[in-house]
Every structure is written in structure tokens, then in C-alpha cells.
Amino acid sequence: MQKRIILLLLLVLPFMATAQYKGGKRKGIRTNSKFANKRNKPRKEYIIGIGASNFLGELGGANQIGTNFVKDLEFTATRPSFALGMRYKFAKRWAVKGGLHYLLLSGNDKLTKEPFLRNNRNLSFRSHTFELSVQGEFYFTKEQSGHIYKIKNAKGMKSYDYQGYIFVGIGGFYYNPQAKYRGNWVNLQPLGTEGQGLAGGPKKYSRVSICIPYGIGGKYAINKEWAVGLELGIRKTFTDYIDDVSGVYYDNNAIFLAKGEAAAALADPSLYGYPEEFGGNSVSLKQTAAGQQRGDKKDKDAYMFLNVTVNYKVPSKRRTRSKF
């Protein structure tokens, strides 16, 4: 219930901020801020973004034990990213932005040469991920307003500018880890691949979680209405199950009896089992011993994207001179 309330707030907050400002304007509410009287510069901006996303977690990654930071980036696991958003500028260097992101996250242990905890584990996944977030943005420079009218050879400020910014916020996202079994994509969460819901196993995890968006971006104004930009965003999450991997192996025979053949095969497709040098019983075992390490629950998953953006500013209806 709490997660649903947070997601609802994330959806309506940018629109509430816009409506509150317009409502105060209609009622003639006065404010001590000089900025509030500067009506004609466009404040509202719509955004479309397209680019690439990448997963940072247990599966795939660099030739090392997994980490959720950029040093574990695996470029061959890059997948598409799309975004829709609305920005509202409420001060000279400050704005709030609400956005909906779609990302396809992916990871595969075959992409790394780390010999045991990754390559031998032989797990893979993909996840269609939908994120709703609200972010506060701080701009390094003030926006240049340029000329009100496009007068040829007119002196003064140019009618375009470049702005860089940093941002941080809060978001909620839905994810659904899947893996291929006999040529078909199978949802992993209902299978309980780490014994979720079975005796002595962990509880079933939710496919909805919270994230902290942060990053940096820049945009270049082509004219008073249109701009293009580039944004790098990283998401710190509070779940370790985006890739369906977090804890230890569960008894594979028990998974087979309770959930079926697909669940058992996807829970442990390891190449050699758990080698004796790492505490296993025999290198000839196909399934890894129950209780041995499968993931690393201490480090939560993360993901990132790099998007090219197209921005459209909604023109102000008032023609008076702007003071900011």
C-alpha cells in the first residue's frame, strides 16, 4: 500500500506544482519573490528521450565479482531506454521534473570471465522496467532569454544558450525478471528460484520497488521553443532482485518437486556445480549444493541510462518583458 501511495504522489506532484502556481496567479496572490512577477518566460517544458540502458548487479558485468557501480559496466549488455517527462522551472536555477521511463535491463554470466561466482553460475535475465520519478534540478548557469522578436543583425543576447545541470529525486519502478527456458521467456519471480515461499526459504519478493535517481545533464536551445540535450542518469535501488539473484542456492530437488522442471533448471544451470576448492563436495555435481552463495544480498542492484532528449517549451501567452 505504501509503495502505491508513493507512486501516485510521483505522478501528480509536477502537475500540482503547475496548478498551484497558476491558481495563485488567477487569484492575484502577491509574493515577496521578485521572480514570481516575471511571467513571460516559458516555465513548462515537455521532454522526449531515447538512448541506452545498462544493469549494474550480480549477473554479467566485468571480469570480477559483481558490484552495482559503473566499474562493473558490461557494454554488450546495453539495451534501449525511452523517456517522457515534464519540467517546470520555478526559479532562475531550479526546476522540478516528473518523468516516466522505460528500460530493458539485461545481464548474462556468459559475458564475464570471472571463473566461479559468475561464469560457472551461468545465469541470465532480462527485465522490462517501468519507472515513475520526480527530480529536482539545479542549473549551473542562468537561462539566456534572447530577443523577444527575431530581428536580423540585432545586438544583444543571443536567442539560444547551453545549460548544464545536476539532479536528484525519488522514484518508484516495476520490474519483471525473465529467463529463457526451451526458447521461451519465463517470468522468474513466480518460480521461487531461491526457495521463496518454501520451508526455510526467503519470503516472496515484490516486483515494485523504490529508487533514488541522480545524475547530470545538459541541453542546448535551438530557439525559444526547442532544445536538444543529453542526460546521464543512475538509479540507486532498494531491491536486490531485479535479476532474480540475491541470496543462496536452495535445495534443487525441493524446487523441482514444488515448482516443476523449469523452476529447477533456471534456479541452478551451473556448469560444474560448486567446485571443491570453494567448499563444495565434488566438481562433478551438476547442481550446486544448497546453502552455497548464489548472489550478494549486501549490495542492492542499480541501473543507469544515457538518453538524447528533445525538449519543447510551452510558449508564454503574455508578451510583457521578462525580468528574469
Secondary structure, DSSP 4 states (H G I P E B T S, - for coil): -HHHHHHHHHHHHHHHHHHHHHHHHHHT---S-GGGG--SS--EEEEEEEEEEEEESSSS-SSSS--SSGGG--GGG-EEEEEEEEEEE-SSSEEEEEEEEEEEEEEEGGG---IIIIIIT--EEEEEEEEEEEEEEEESSPPP---SS--TT--SS-S--EEEEEEEEEEEEE--EEEEETTEEEESGGG-TT-TTSTTSPPPPPSEEEEEEEEEEEEEESSSSEEEEEEEEEEEES-S-TTS--SB---HHHHHHHH-HHHHHHH---SS-S-GGGT-S-TT-SSPPTTSB-S-TTS--EEEEEEEEEEEEPPPS--SPP--
